[in-house]
Each structure stands twice: as structure tokens, then as C-alpha cells.
Amino acid sequence: MTDLTHRKTKFWIAPELGNLELFRATAIHYSYARHSHSSYSIGLIEAGVGGNYYRGSSYLAPPKSIVLMNPEEVHTGYSAEEQPLSYRMLYANIDSVQQIASELQIKEFPHFRDAVIKDETLAKQILALHIALERSPDRLEQQSLFVKVLSEILAHYAAVKVPSFRDRQEHRAIQLVKEYLHDNLSTNISLEQLANLTGLNRSYLIRIFCQAIGMPPYTYLNQVRVEKAKQLLSQEMTLAEVAIAVGMSDQSHLNRHFKRIVGVTPGQYRQIATAGCQYHSRQTSPNS
């Protein structure tokens, strides 16, 4: 991943997602000249009001709103109402978007209908994707969120026809994915590996896995890793060694997911578990 960071802005590229370009601005006052992008532009306003002249009209985007712009369409951009503007942008190339469109069985060229939309659920998904692409080392999480976000946008906000079809029962595929995640938890698994394993496209795989298990594959993988970490914490391993053994990039990565699921840090869990075992040993000792 390549990035260029300044105090209030950051630009970086995610090569594995078709050289997806990402930009984050924090509390800036700025006005962009008329320009266009060769990619699809997807923005999330976090604070302030974003202004934009696009398709012959002016648009204002308040906090938590989503900005959608098509390739090669000229626009401006500015912080409106004299407020500092904080926002995040994703620039997805045409090939990446068309690949996801084909997985949704969309035959037309994807074209966003509205320049500004309000969708709190989608806004949270875009934010989660952007943060994951900035901070998370997990390929499965990054790729799954990317496919999920683009699929949602295309299905609900593009001027295309998405075929409706009944989900088939794919019990064997779900079982294959679960077994693969358990057997390979220490590796940086990709969404493409799971798609190749099951013979299903990425969008459909994520959908049926969520329906069957109640969470996407990357969330399930983190749960598997945390359960394995709980077992390893009883052994003579450092916390850093446990993190690497279960596929986490470092101890802080393990801490974050462990506490989110268990409610305490791995170190706290080890202390509690060790104390409990010592207490149980004293209670059952024949000499007590």
C-alpha cells in the first residue's frame, strides 16, 4: 500500500483492489477547480458541509451523507457554509466496478443516479471500509467490505436493473469456507481464495455466508482466531507470539479483536484464567 500523508489530508492506494485510490481530509477549508476523474468517486461527509457543482446544478452534502459521481463527469468541490470540512473518498476504477456488476448479473454500464444520498447503514459500511483500508492488515476484511459496499451501491443507487433471484441453498459451500478458515487461520486469507474454493462469485458468497452464519467471513475468521488465542494463552507463549500464531499482524491487532469479542484484553484473560486454574487446583488437591 502506497500513501502520502500531510497533517490534514492523506492519500493512499490499495493495489489489491484494482489500485483503488483513497483520500481523507480532516477539518479543511478548500475549493477544487473544475475537474473530472477516470474512476467512480464515492465520498462520505464526516463533518461540515460539502459543496459540489455537478451536472449543471449545485449540491450540498451534510454530515453522514454520501456523494456519488460517475467517471469523466466534470465537477467542483468545496467546504460550504464557511465550516471546516472532513470527508473520505474512494476512487474505484471502471474495471473493478464492472466486475462486481457482472457478479450481480447487471448487464448495463453502471451509472449513479443521484449526486448526494442519505443512507445511514451504507454510510457506516463506507466508513468501516475506509478505516479497514487505512488500518487493517486483513485482506479478507478489506476485500469483503469493498465488495459489500460496491454491491450495495450498485443494487440501490445505480441506474441499472439487478435481476431478482431466489438464493440457492449452498450448505456445502458454507461448510467448505468454515473448514478453510479454521484450517488456515494463521494466514492472510483473501476473498478470492474463498471464491475459488467454492466456485461462487464474491458477492453471492458473502451474501449466503451472512445469511447462514449471521456474519461475513472476515468476522467469523476473527472469532475463530480469538478462540484459538484463548487456547494458546494457557501455554508458555508471549502475547506477541500468540498474536502471530493466530494470524494477527501484531499484539495490538490481537488486543483489538480479542477485547471486542471477549470483553477483556488477552493479558487480562490470561491472568483471570491462570488465577482460576490455580484456585481450582488448590480446591481439588488431596493435601488441602
KAQUI-V117121 format. One line per field, one symbol per residue. phi: phi as a letter, one per 30 degrees, with the letter a starting at -180 (. if undefined). A space follows every 50 residues. Layout:
phi=???
This chain:
phi=.cbbccdcbbbabcedcihecbbbbbhccabcdeabbdcdcbbbdcaibd cacahibcbccdeicccbbdeicdacaadchhcdcbabbbccdddddddd edddidcdddbddcdbbcadddeddddddddddcbdcddddddddddddd dddddcbcdbccecbddddbdddddddedddddbddcddcdddddddcic ddddddddddddcjadeddddddddddddeddddcdbdddddeddcidda ddddedddddccjbdedddddddddddddddddcddcd
